[in-house]
Amino acid sequence: RRSLVMLDRFGDRAGALRLYEEFVQRLRRDLDADPSAETVAMGDALRAGRPLN
């Protein structure tokens, strides 16, 4: 999550969203698990153009 925030703060929202999507895919593929609600909220914020805290 820190990496998502840093990419967003440095203006690389596309990179942050790409990192989020890759993380979710890896989590599901390797661990058969879903991201936490907080992580999903960050992905939603990135897609909506809202700043990450």
C-alpha positions as CSV (number, residue, x, y, z in Angstrom):
1,R,0.0,0.0,0.0
2,R,2.9,2.4,0.7
3,S,4.1,1.9,-2.9
4,L,0.6,2.8,-4.2
5,V,0.6,6.0,-2.1
6,M,4.1,7.0,-3.2
7,L,3.4,6.5,-6.9
8,D,0.2,8.5,-6.6
9,R,2.0,11.3,-4.7
10,F,4.6,11.5,-7.4
11,G,2.0,11.8,-10.1
12,D,2.1,8.2,-11.5
13,R,-1.5,7.3,-11.0
14,A,-1.4,4.9,-13.9
15,G,1.6,3.2,-12.4
16,A,-0.1,2.9,-9.0
17,L,-3.2,1.4,-10.6
18,R,-1.1,-1.1,-12.6
19,L,0.8,-2.1,-9.4
20,Y,-2.6,-2.5,-7.6
21,E,-4.0,-4.7,-10.4
22,E,-0.8,-6.8,-10.6
23,F,-0.9,-7.3,-6.8
24,V,-4.5,-8.4,-6.8
25,Q,-3.9,-10.9,-9.6
26,R,-0.8,-12.3,-7.9
27,L,-2.6,-12.6,-4.5
28,R,-5.5,-14.5,-6.1
29,R,-3.3,-16.7,-8.2
30,D,-0.6,-17.6,-5.6
31,L,-2.7,-17.5,-2.4
32,D,-6.3,-17.9,-3.6
33,A,-7.0,-14.8,-1.5
34,D,-8.7,-11.4,-1.9
35,P,-7.1,-8.1,-1.0
36,S,-8.1,-6.4,2.2
37,A,-11.0,-3.9,2.2
38,E,-8.5,-1.1,2.7
39,T,-6.5,-2.2,-0.3
40,V,-9.7,-2.5,-2.4
41,A,-10.6,1.0,-1.3
42,M,-7.3,2.3,-2.5
43,G,-7.9,0.7,-5.9
44,D,-11.3,2.2,-6.1
45,A,-9.9,5.7,-5.2
46,L,-7.2,5.3,-7.9
47,R,-9.8,4.5,-10.5
48,A,-12.0,7.4,-9.4
49,G,-9.2,9.9,-9.5
50,R,-9.3,10.5,-5.8
51,P,-6.1,11.1,-3.9
52,L,-4.7,8.4,-1.7
53,N,-4.1,9.2,2.0
